[in-house]
Amino acid sequence: MAAPARDRDAARRGKLTAFMKAEAAAAGFDLCRIASPDSIPEAPARLAAFLEAGRHGTMEWMAETAARRADPAVLWPEVKSIVMLGMNYGPDHDPRLLQQHPEKAHVSVYARHRDYHDLIKGRLKEIATRFAARAGADVKVFVDTAPVMEKPLAAAAGLGWQGKHTNLVSREFGSWLFLGSIFTTADLDRDAPETDHCGNCRACLAACPTDAFPAPYQIDARRCISYLTIEHKGPIDPALRPLFGNRIYGCDDCLAACPWNKFASEAREAKLRAREDLRDPDIETLLTLDDAAFRSLFSGSPVKRIGRDRFIRNVLIAAGNSGRTALAAPCAALLSDPSPVVRAMAVWALSRLAGAGGLARFAAERAIETDASVIEEWERAGATA
């Protein structure tokens, strides 16, 4: 290509890149960097090893979409540039402080406000629409639920690096970044990848309540509280339940432990700041939620997607861990709940709060439908249904 043509292409590429980043900033994104589709060549092997070890648990969709997930060009062969965007959702305090109040329920910081999927996807569509009109290029936007390896791509684009807890860490925002991506057929200037700044630190690994990290930079979802309270649908390993504490939806411990959070700031976006009623809700109140009340309380929240029964399962585990005998009565009311998983966890919670004898006394007052999971919890508690 002749020099003038190369210069014109470079100038156009630079203008489109500047336009994209300006639009991202105007839409409220705190970071915007660009990577090439072939910037994560190690991803296929790492994903394959993760899946082969079964560390994805019951998330079968990860295996089903592995080829598209590991290689952006398989997901969309025409893509030439991948724009990675980050939005800060930092809290105004250390979320781990809530663990000192076992009668309160801990909802992960990311879920204490509007569902970020909806918020970020809407903003991405606005940016992509304007960019497509300017560039005459095709675009696709993705947020979390699509088969895109956002964290490796974000590291390749320079937003941060994947820490030993496998999450993205930013020098500006610590561990508190929501990620989104815009794939485009336009050729844009690439940014340099970020280097790893974890050093010898193991704070995130040591902070995990359930020892979910087999090694630095590796995670086993089957032991992760976030996976177990959100993605996992069935009973939860009895050996892990006492380690949950009051965490009922997700876990922030490995994120909050990162020393790079000293540079973090509270979210600028008002819709990402915690709702007052989700900062430290009472476990006792949550135990009384029926389906309608659950849907009303969590309208517009990502919590809503796990459904009332799975949610109450989690709250019962927190109740059982609380040591508060006053929670025995609301737990007992759930012994006759229509959901088998709720009934089973009610048995477990009561066995922790009232012992086998107390469990039997509460049960005697109710007609309890027993099934395999409920009977198993009775037997584990050493009580007779």
Secondary structure as UniProt FT lines:
FT   HELIX           3..26
FT   TURN            27..28
FT   STRAND          31..35
FT   TURN            37..38
FT   TURN            41..42
FT   HELIX           43..52
FT   TURN            53..58
FT   HELIX           60..64
FT   HELIX           66..70
FT   HELIX           72..75
FT   TURN            77..78
FT   STRAND          81..88
FT   HELIX           95..100
FT   TURN            102..103
FT   STRAND          106..107
FT   HELIX           109..111
FT   HELIX           116..135
FT   STRAND          139..142
FT   HELIX           150..157
FT   STRAND          161..162
FT   TURN            164..165
FT   STRAND          168..170
FT   TURN            171..173
FT   STRAND          177..184
FT   TURN            199..200
FT   HELIX           203..207
FT   TURN            209..210
FT   TURN            216..217
FT   HELIX           221..223
FT   HELIX           225..226
FT   HELIX           227..231
FT   TURN            238..240
FT   HELIX           241..244
FT   TURN            245..246
FT   STRAND          247..249
FT   HELIX           253..256
FT   HELIX           259..263
FT   HELIX           270..272
FT   HELIX           276..278
FT   HELIX           283..287
FT   HELIX           291..297
FT   TURN            298..300
FT   HELIX           302..306
FT   HELIX           307..322
FT   HELIX           325..327
FT   HELIX           328..332
FT   HELIX           333..336
FT   HELIX           340..364
FT   HELIX           372..381
//
